[in-house]
Amino acid sequence: MEVTTSYPTIDALYRATWHAIAKMYNEEASKHDTTMATGLALLSIDPKKGTPSTAIAPKMGMEATSLSRTLKTLQNKGLITREPNPEDGRSVLLKLTKKGLEKRDLSKSFVIHFNEQLAHHIDREKLEVFIEVSENIIKLIQSKNIYQ
């Protein structure tokens, strides 16, 4: 199947789209002395119970080693605390501070606004097809059958 966009491949289109989204989020976040990575990390932490540190990277679609700097920044800015996990003594729970909850709410408002704008400017049927196609791409990749 030939791709009919100005992008040579589907992955190039996804990369360009994600780059545009990340740039937009970082521009908005910088107005509030934060970053997209910080916002995404805060959104990945359960605001009531906290979240085990080992569960954050998969929620964010990152490798654990890439996340340590972001978590250290969150802690240094007073947005999270690390507490022993009562259910697993080998891990820690990341919990949001009051300031962290405020930044999380701000990040959530950015995401909701962006999604509302997409829904306003793109037909619902097209968004549903986009979501279905994206989910199928993820499943195909996770099946590890692409290069078999």
C-alpha contacts under 8 A as a table, 3 or more apart, distances in Angstrom:
res1	aa1	res2	aa2	distance
3	V	7	Y	7.69
3	V	8	P	6.73
3	V	9	T	6.27
3	V	10	I	7.05
4	T	7	Y	7.93
5	T	8	P	7.20
7	Y	10	I	7.26
7	Y	12	A	6.16
7	Y	13	L	5.68
8	P	12	A	6.75
8	P	13	L	7.89
9	T	12	A	5.21
9	T	13	L	6.52
10	I	13	L	5.12
10	I	14	Y	6.35
11	D	14	Y	5.03
11	D	15	R	6.02
12	A	15	R	5.01
12	A	16	A	6.08
13	L	16	A	5.16
13	L	17	T	6.04
14	Y	17	T	5.02
14	Y	18	W	6.01
15	R	18	W	5.18
15	R	19	H	6.03
16	A	19	H	5.05
16	A	20	A	6.21
17	T	20	A	5.17
17	T	21	I	6.26
18	W	21	I	5.01
18	W	22	A	5.99
19	H	22	A	5.12
19	H	23	K	6.07
20	A	23	K	5.15
20	A	24	M	6.16
21	I	24	M	5.09
21	I	25	Y	6.16
22	A	25	Y	5.14
22	A	26	N	6.01
22	A	36	M	6.82
23	K	26	N	5.11
23	K	27	E	6.09
24	M	27	E	5.20
24	M	28	E	6.40
25	Y	28	E	5.20
25	Y	29	A	5.92
25	Y	35	T	7.64
25	Y	36	M	5.63
25	Y	110	F	7.59
26	N	29	A	4.89
26	N	30	S	5.88
26	N	34	T	7.92
26	N	35	T	5.33
26	N	36	M	5.04
27	E	30	S	5.32
27	E	31	K	6.88
28	E	31	K	5.47
28	E	32	H	7.29
29	A	32	H	5.31
29	A	33	D	6.46
29	A	34	T	5.05
29	A	35	T	5.05
29	A	36	M	6.22
29	A	39	G	7.91
29	A	107	S	7.87
30	S	33	D	4.90
30	S	34	T	5.27
30	S	35	T	6.02
31	K	34	T	7.55
34	T	38	T	6.47
34	T	39	G	7.43
35	T	38	T	5.18
35	T	39	G	6.32
36	M	39	G	5.02
36	M	40	L	6.06
37	A	40	L	5.13
37	A	41	A	6.11
37	A	70	T	7.11
38	T	41	A	5.16
38	T	42	L	6.17
38	T	70	T	6.62
38	T	74	L	6.96
39	G	42	L	5.10
39	G	43	L	6.14
39	G	103	K	7.20
39	G	104	R	6.32
39	G	107	S	5.21
39	G	108	K	8.00
40	L	43	L	5.08
40	L	44	S	6.28
40	L	60	M	6.91
40	L	107	S	7.52
41	A	44	S	5.08
41	A	45	I	6.75
41	A	56	I	7.25
41	A	60	M	6.99
41	A	70	T	7.74
41	A	71	L	7.79
42	L	45	I	5.43
42	L	96	L	7.65
42	L	100	G	7.11
42	L	101	L	7.93
42	L	103	K	7.55
42	L	104	R	5.30
42	L	107	S	7.91
43	L	46	D	7.57
43	L	104	R	5.84
43	L	107	S	7.23
43	L	108	K	6.97
44	S	51	T	7.93
44	S	56	I	6.16
44	S	59	K	6.24
44	S	60	M	6.84
45	I	50	G	5.78
45	I	51	T	5.28
45	I	56	I	7.14
45	I	94	L	6.99
45	I	95	K	7.04
45	I	96	L	7.34
46	D	49	K	5.70
46	D	50	G	4.70
46	D	51	T	5.63
46	D	95	K	7.62
47	P	50	G	5.97
47	P	95	K	7.22
47	P	96	L	6.32
47	P	101	L	6.90
49	K	95	K	7.26
50	G	93	L	5.85
50	G	94	L	5.33
50	G	95	K	4.40
50	G	96	L	6.95
51	T	55	A	6.78
51	T	56	I	7.18
51	T	93	L	5.24
51	T	94	L	5.28
51	T	95	K	6.76
52	P	55	A	5.45
52	P	56	I	7.05
52	P	85	N	7.10
52	P	91	S	6.71
52	P	92	V	5.70
52	P	93	L	4.30
52	P	94	L	5.99
53	S	56	I	5.58
53	S	57	A	7.94
53	S	91	S	6.98
53	S	92	V	5.92
53	S	93	L	5.81
53	S	94	L	5.91
54	T	57	A	6.75
54	T	64	A	7.42
54	T	91	S	7.42
55	A	58	P	5.94
55	A	59	K	6.56
56	I	59	K	5.21
56	I	60	M	6.31
56	I	64	A	7.98
57	A	60	M	5.12
57	A	61	G	6.03
57	A	62	M	4.88
57	A	63	E	5.76
57	A	64	A	5.20
57	A	67	L	6.45
58	P	61	G	4.92
58	P	62	M	5.92
58	P	63	E	7.20
58	P	64	A	7.87
59	K	62	M	7.72
62	M	66	S	6.66
62	M	67	L	7.04
63	E	66	S	5.46
63	E	67	L	6.81
64	A	67	L	5.25
64	A	68	S	6.84
65	T	68	S	5.82
66	S	69	R	6.90
66	S	70	T	7.88
67	L	70	T	5.32
67	L	71	L	6.28
68	S	71	L	5.17
68	S	72	K	6.13
69	R	72	K	5.08
69	R	73	T	6.21
70	T	73	T	5.07
70	T	74	L	6.23
71	L	74	L	4.98
71	L	75	Q	6.18
72	K	75	Q	5.09
72	K	76	N	6.08
73	T	76	N	5.01
73	T	77	K	6.08
74	L	77	K	5.24
74	L	78	G	6.33
74	L	79	L	5.15
74	L	80	I	5.82
75	Q	78	G	5.10
75	Q	79	L	5.74
75	Q	80	I	5.04
75	Q	81	T	6.10
76	N	79	L	7.61
78	G	81	T	7.42
78	G	97	T	6.91
78	G	99	K	6.99
78	G	100	G	7.16
79	L	96	L	5.93
79	L	97	T	5.32
79	L	98	K	7.46
79	L	99	K	5.56
79	L	100	G	3.87
79	L	101	L	7.59
79	L	103	K	7.86
80	I	94	L	6.36
80	I	95	K	5.36
80	I	96	L	4.44
80	I	97	T	5.28
80	I	100	G	6.07
81	T	94	L	5.80
81	T	95	K	5.30
81	T	96	L	6.45
81	T	97	T	6.78
82	R	92	V	6.05
82	R	93	L	5.66
82	R	94	L	4.86
82	R	95	K	6.42
83	E	92	V	5.40
83	E	93	L	5.17
83	E	94	L	6.55
83	E	95	K	7.46
84	P	89	G	6.58
84	P	91	S	6.58
84	P	92	V	4.54
84	P	93	L	6.00
85	N	88	D	5.29
85	N	89	G	5.73
85	N	90	R	7.54
85	N	91	S	5.71
85	N	92	V	4.72
85	N	93	L	5.15
86	P	89	G	6.27
88	D	91	S	5.84
88	D	92	V	7.93
89	G	92	V	7.59
96	L	99	K	7.65
96	L	100	G	4.98
96	L	101	L	5.78
97	T	100	G	4.76
97	T	101	L	6.09
98	K	101	L	5.12
98	K	102	E	6.39
99	K	102	E	5.09
99	K	103	K	6.34
100	G	103	K	5.12
100	G	104	R	5.97
101	L	104	R	4.91
101	L	105	D	6.12
102	E	105	D	5.15
102	E	106	L	6.30
103	K	106	L	4.95
103	K	107	S	6.14
104	R	107	S	5.03
104	R	108	K	6.05
105	D	108	K	4.98
105	D	109	S	6.17
106	L	109	S	5.12
106	L	110	F	6.49
107	S	110	F	5.15
107	S	111	V	6.45
108	K	111	V	5.15
108	K	112	I	6.12
109	S	112	I	5.10
109	S	113	H	5.98
110	F	113	H	5.20
110	F	114	F	6.15
111	V	114	F	5.19
111	V	115	N	6.19
112	I	115	N	5.15
112	I	116	E	6.07
113	H	116	E	5.04
113	H	117	Q	6.16
114	F	117	Q	5.13
114	F	118	L	6.30
115	N	118	L	5.05
115	N	119	A	6.19
116	E	119	A	5.02
116	E	120	H	6.10
117	Q	120	H	4.94
117	Q	121	H	6.17
118	L	121	H	5.25
118	L	122	I	5.69
119	A	122	I	5.51
119	A	123	D	6.91
119	A	124	R	6.55
119	A	127	L	7.61
120	H	123	D	7.64
122	I	126	K	6.79
122	I	127	L	6.73
123	D	126	K	5.32
123	D	127	L	6.44
124	R	127	L	5.12
124	R	128	E	6.18
125	E	128	E	5.06
125	E	129	V	6.25
126	K	129	V	5.08
126	K	130	F	6.11
127	L	130	F	4.94
127	L	131	I	6.13
128	E	131	I	5.13
128	E	132	E	6.15
129	V	132	E	5.01
129	V	133	V	6.02
130	F	133	V	5.19
130	F	134	S	6.02
131	I	134	S	5.11
131	I	135	E	6.06
132	E	135	E	5.19
132	E	136	N	6.17
133	V	136	N	5.06
133	V	137	I	6.20
134	S	137	I	5.08
134	S	138	I	6.30
135	E	138	I	5.10
135	E	139	K	6.23
136	N	139	K	5.06
136	N	140	L	6.05
137	I	140	L	5.10
137	I	141	I	6.16
138	I	141	I	5.18
138	I	142	Q	6.05
139	K	142	Q	5.03
139	K	143	S	6.03
140	L	143	S	5.19
140	L	144	K	6.92
140	L	145	N	6.97
140	L	146	I	7.06
141	I	144	K	5.49
141	I	145	N	7.16
141	I	146	I	6.66
143	S	146	I	7.80
144	K	147	Y	7.18
144	K	148	Q	7.52
145	N	148	Q	5.13
